[in-house]
Amino acid sequence: GIIILDFGSQYNQLIGRRIREMEVYSEIIPFNTPLEDILAKQPKGIILSGGPSSVNAEDANLVEKALFEQGIPVFGICYGMQLTAHLLGGKVDKGQKGEYGKANLEIVKENALLNGVSQNSVVWMSHFDEVSALPEGFELNAKSGVIAGISNPEKNIYGVQFHPEVSHSEEGGKMLENFVFNICKAEKNWKLTSYIDTTVAAIKEKVGDQKVILGLSGGVDSSVAAVLIQKAIGDQLTCIFVDTGLLRKDEAKKVMENYGEHFNMNIKLVDAADRFLSKLAGVDDPEQKRKIIGNEFIAVFDEESHKIEGAKFLAQGTIYPDVIESQSVKGPSAVIKSHHNVGGLPEDMDFELLEPLRELFKDEVRKVGEELGIPHHLVYRHPFPGPGLGIRVLGAVDADKVRILQEADDIFIEELYKNDLYEKVSQAFVVLLPVKSVGVMGDERTYEYTAVVRSANTIDFMTATWSRLPYEFLDTVSSRIINEVRGINRVAYDISSKPPATIEWE
Ligand code: XMP
C-alpha cells in the first residue's frame, strides 16, 4: 500500500481516507519510524505529510535522506515538500506573511502528478515557510505566487505546497490518483467486503470456542464491532449495555430492539441509573462529574463482566483514528477536558483484547455497518459523549433535570430528521442550564429552566462552526420544546464556534 509519514498536520487522516477511497490500502505512521521498518512494509509509495513545524528549526522533524534513494516514489505535501527540498539541497525560507486559504495553481510544466489538472485550478494553502530554491535535479512545475509544485521525475520525487487532500483543492483528488496509480502503480486491493470476510475468519480463528464480552454503548463503533463479532462467533458473544440513566431518551429500549431483537444478539441490560444519580448528587464541577461517571462505569462493567463465566476476550470498538491518535508524535492532544470515553476500560482487566475495527476509518466503519445490515440511521448517528447527559445538564444533576433534557433533546433530534437536516450537521443536542427565567403561558406567569439548542459542523471535532440552521426550523424546535416539555420556558441557540468555545458546554 501507500505509507503516509505523519508530521502532525490536522489533515493527515484525510490523506489516508482519500487513498482508501481509491481502494488502495494506506497506513499512517509516525515520521520518525526507522527506515528499515518503513521498508519492511514494502510500500508502493511514500507520502510525507504536512505539519506545523519548520524545517529550519533546531529540533525540526526530519527523515533519513536515504528514504529518497530506495527507488520508491515519494510525494511531499506542504511541510513534506519543504522537507524534501531542505534534505536534498534546496532552500526553504520563512515566508513574508504565510498563506492561508484558496489559491490558483499556475502550471508551468506538466508532470505525471499534475497530468490532467487544469490551469488555474483552485488549491488550498496553509503554510508559513516556502521553498525558495530547488534541489539539484528538480524542476519547477507549478506556481501560485510561491513555488507550489516541484519534481524530480527521474527519481519519482514530487512535492506540492498546497493540500491536495482537502476538498477545497478542486482537483486534489486527481493529483492523489495520479500519484497512487500512475506513479506508484499501486493495485486496488482494499475492499470493505473482503475486509468483512477476512476479519470474520480471523475472529473465528482467534476466539475458537471461547467467550467474548463487549461493552455495547449504542454508538456506531461498538455496535458495528458487536455485529461483526456476532457474525463470526454468534452466541459466544455477550454484550453488556449499561444504562447510566444519562443516555438519550429511550436509548436502552431502542438498543434492545435494534440489536437484541433485530440481530438476535445476546445483550445483558444493566439498569444502573440509581447508582449513577446517587453518586452525582450535589456535584456540579464538570471534571468531577466526568470522574464519577467514568469510575462508576468501570465498577458496574467490572461487576457484570465477572458474572459472565469463563469469558476470555474483551471486544472493543477501537477504530483507526484512535490508534493514530495514540501513536501520534504530538502525543494525545492537550487535555482540555478529560476526554477518555466512559467506554474506556482499565488495562489491567483480565481479558485478551479483540478490536476488529482497529484498521478502519470512521466512514469505513459506517460502510461495514451498512454492509452488515445495520440500518442507515444507526450507523450515521452523531457521536455521543461517554458521560452523556451528565455533562449536558449543567451543574448538579438529578433525575428530574435529566428527564426534562431527554424530552427536549428528543424533540430537536426528531425535527432534524424530519427536515432532512440531521446528516447535514455533525453533532446536535440540547443543553439544560441551571438558570430559571420568567415567562408567560396563557395567563400564568412561569418561572422555569432555560434550554440551549446546540448544533456544530466539523470534520475532526477539533475545530467547529455553529450550524446555520434555518430560522423557521429553529422556530419550530423552540415552540415544540416550550410547549411540550414541562420545566422549560425559554430556548436559546448557541452561536459559538470552536475555538474558543467547545462543542459541549462542560
Ligand atoms: P468538545 O466539547 O471538547 O468536544 O468540543 C469534542 C467532542 O468530544 C466529545 N466529548 C466527549 N466524549 N467523553 C467522551 O467520550 C467526554 O468526556 C467528552 N467530552 C466531550 C464531544 O461530544 C464532541 O464530540
Residues whose N, C-alpha, C, O or C-beta is under 5 A from the ligand:
A	BS01	XMP	K337 S338 H339 H340 N341 V342 P383 F384 P385 G386 P387 F461 T502 I503 E504
